């Protein structure tokens, strides 16, 4: 009886493998052949730096939102190792430079990368 149970268990596992491999593909990034899915990033920064960058990002976002000309533009800022990347759309080069200069003046910012689009 014990051998029969082992054989039945082994057969059940073999029959479940195709279904489980589909789950593995979903967890790793979507259905096989699909383009949608999740990307799990590896964080190279120390935990302390991640916290500093999150704080800096929040301070930059708040400062941009408070400006009467830049606030309505809803620009995005993201800090990584104390360097802030700005993105979004601005109406002209002067507004882009204003945003960059404003962010440079915030304590803790070591540099500013602009991905601002002028339209």
C-alpha positions in Angstrom: 0.0 0.0 0.0 2.9 2.3 0.8 4.4 1.8 -2.6 1.1 2.5 -4.2 0.8 5.8 -2.3 4.3 6.8 -3.3 3.6 6.1 -7.0 0.3 8.1 -6.8 2.2 11.0 -5.2 4.9 11.0 -7.8 2.3 10.9 -10.6 0.4 13.8 -9.0 3.6 15.9 -8.9 4.4 15.1 -12.5 1.0 16.2 -13.6 1.2 19.5 -11.6 4.6 20.5 -13.0 3.2 22.2 -16.1 0.9 24.3 -14.0 3.6 25.2 -11.6 6.0 26.2 -14.3 3.3 28.7 -15.5 3.2 30.2 -12.0 7.0 30.5 -12.0 6.9 32.4 -15.3 4.3 34.8 -13.9 6.3 35.4 -10.8 9.4 36.1 -12.8 7.9 38.5 -15.2 4.6 37.5 -16.9 3.2 34.7 -18.9 5.7 33.0 -21.2 6.0 35.0 -24.3 4.2 38.0 -22.8 5.6 41.5 -22.4 3.9 42.5 -19.2 5.2 41.6 -15.8 7.1 42.7 -12.8 10.7 43.7 -12.5 12.4 43.1 -9.2 15.3 45.5 -8.8 18.4 44.9 -6.9 19.2 47.8 -4.6 22.9 48.8 -4.5 22.6 51.7 -2.1 22.9 51.3 1.7 19.6 51.5 3.6 20.6 54.8 5.1 21.2 56.3 1.6 17.9 55.0 0.4 16.2 56.9 3.3 18.2 60.0 2.6 17.2 59.9 -1.1 13.5 59.4 -0.2 13.7 62.4 2.1 15.5 64.5 -0.5 12.9 63.5 -3.2 10.1 64.6 -0.9 11.7 67.9 -0.2 12.4 68.6 -3.9 8.8 67.7 -4.9 7.4 69.9 -2.2 9.6 72.8 -3.2 8.6 72.5 -6.9 4.9 72.2 -6.0 5.1 75.5 -3.9 6.5 77.5 -6.8 3.6 79.5 -8.5 5.0 78.9 -12.0 6.4 75.4 -11.7 3.8 73.9 -9.3 1.1 73.6 -12.0 3.4 71.8 -14.3 3.5 68.7 -12.0 7.2 68.0 -12.6 8.6 64.8 -11.2 11.8 64.5 -9.1 13.7 61.4 -8.1 16.9 61.4 -6.0 19.5 58.7 -6.2 22.8 59.0 -4.3 21.9 62.7 -3.7 21.6 63.5 -7.4 18.1 64.6 -8.4 16.6 63.7 -11.8 13.9 66.0 -13.0 11.3 64.9 -15.6 8.1 66.3 -17.0 7.1 68.9 -19.5 7.9 72.7 -19.4 6.7 75.3 -21.8 10.2 76.8 -22.5 13.9 76.5 -21.7 13.7 79.3 -19.2 11.3 77.3 -17.1 13.5 74.3 -17.3 16.5 76.3 -16.2 14.5 77.8 -13.3 13.5 74.3 -12.1 17.1 73.1 -12.4 18.5 76.1 -10.5 15.8 75.8 -7.8 16.7 72.2 -7.2 20.4 72.9 -7.1 19.8 75.3 -4.2 18.1 72.7 -2.0 20.5 71.6 0.8 21.7 68.0 0.2 21.5 68.1 -3.6 24.8 67.2 -5.1 23.7 67.4 -8.7 20.7 67.7 -11.0 20.0 65.6 -14.1 17.4 67.1 -16.4 15.1 64.9 -18.4 12.7 67.8 -18.8 10.9 68.1 -22.2 10.4 71.5 -23.6 7.2 71.8 -25.7 
